[in-house]
């Protein structure tokens, strides 16, 4: 799993630093959160709407 860890650690380094500085997530989970935020931002760009306009349908 070493390759995956280095890949995840490279995603959104400023966001990861922010999460760590504010103690918003355990250090071991920070790369995971950055990965999913990165995926959401890619999704938002592909669908041509800003992250602020995104509204998920309630279930």
C-alpha positions as CSV (number, residue, x, y, z in Angstrom):
1,X,0.0,0.0,0.0
2,X,3.1,2.3,-0.1
3,X,2.3,3.6,-3.5
4,X,-1.2,4.5,-2.7
5,X,-0.1,6.4,0.4
6,X,2.3,8.6,-1.5
7,X,-0.4,9.2,-4.1
8,X,-2.9,10.3,-1.5
9,X,-0.4,12.4,0.4
10,X,0.2,14.5,-2.8
11,X,-3.4,15.5,-3.1
12,X,-4.4,19.0,-1.9
13,X,-1.4,19.5,0.4
14,X,-2.7,22.9,1.6
15,X,-6.1,21.3,2.6
16,X,-4.3,18.5,4.4
17,X,-2.2,21.0,6.3
18,X,-5.3,23.0,7.2
19,X,-7.0,19.8,8.5
20,X,-4.0,19.0,10.7
21,X,-3.5,22.5,12.0
22,X,-7.1,22.8,13.1
23,X,-7.3,19.3,14.4
24,X,-10.3,18.6,12.2
25,X,-9.4,15.0,11.5
26,X,-6.9,12.4,12.9
27,X,-3.6,12.6,11.1
28,X,-4.0,9.0,9.7
29,X,-7.3,10.0,8.0
30,X,-6.2,13.3,6.5
31,X,-5.0,11.9,3.1
32,X,-8.3,10.0,2.8
33,X,-10.3,13.2,3.3
34,X,-8.1,15.1,0.8
35,X,-8.6,12.3,-1.7
36,X,-12.4,12.6,-1.6
37,X,-12.4,16.4,-1.6
38,X,-10.1,16.2,-4.7
39,X,-12.6,13.8,-6.4
40,X,-15.5,16.1,-5.6
41,X,-13.7,19.1,-7.1
42,X,-12.9,17.1,-10.2
43,X,-16.5,16.1,-10.5
44,X,-17.6,19.7,-10.1
45,X,-15.2,20.9,-12.8
46,X,-16.4,18.2,-15.2
47,X,-20.0,19.2,-14.7
48,X,-19.3,22.9,-15.0
49,X,-20.6,24.2,-11.7
50,X,-18.8,25.6,-8.7
51,X,-18.4,23.7,-5.5
52,X,-20.5,26.4,-3.8
53,X,-23.5,25.7,-6.2
54,X,-23.5,21.9,-5.5
55,X,-26.6,20.7,-3.7
56,X,-27.1,17.0,-3.0
57,X,-30.6,15.6,-3.3
58,X,-32.0,14.7,0.1
59,X,-32.9,11.0,0.5
